[in-house]
């Protein structure tokens, strides 16, 4: 079913290093990779719920898909103002990977700042658990140097300015005191469609506005990574650029790509959230990336 839709697409743009095979995947190749397991990691303020369209498309085509809520996100009732470390925030993903069968590898898909969670998982488990990491308009920096902190630098104002966004568009909470770094952050309701969903169906952005939650800001600003296992470098890292992004501008995505040098780069005609605005193309790219695994 998904293969049939892939063959109907038009206007898909992509850049790859090196140049890949054609997007029209042979049917027998798709069937050979039906058991690939995708693990979907949401970005700030979102939750497992945001992947519902992509999950439906992939599962209909026979893939295994796991969408999880990080600590304080989605239906997790933890107060985000009490989550201070990436280790704590990422515990649901780490637990899932730890409990996988010893011979199972997954394709991790991280959106936006959820790229930090993906990189943290790579540094913990390496190629033993993770075959491919896909960064969708995501932070793929290793946070070992200051100049790769493109999304959430030490200052909220500085980070907003880097992306051409007014700091007034965010709601901040200061649970540790007004003179400390914010403990949670969220885009104000009146700016959510403009920044996140301006190309998405209004039904999707309306639903999202009802379930978005503040995110633990200190996790994003203070997320250093230590050296991972020797085989971490074997994990294939792929970047998907969102060409009409209002919150993570294309020039900043390109700066991330230049710094982090992923093995492949795809373009998708979307705002920041292609799981709403262009789920069919996003799902098709994931299918293509799954095809070589088996």
Beta strands, then each sheet from edge to edge (+ up, - down):
strand 1: 14-15
strand 2: 37-41
strand 3: 64-68
strand 4: 106-111
strand 5: 130-136
strand 6: 170-173
strand 7: 184-187
strand 8: 236-242
strand 9: 264-268
sheet 1: 1+ 9- 8- 5- 4- 2- 3-
sheet 2: 6+ 7-
end
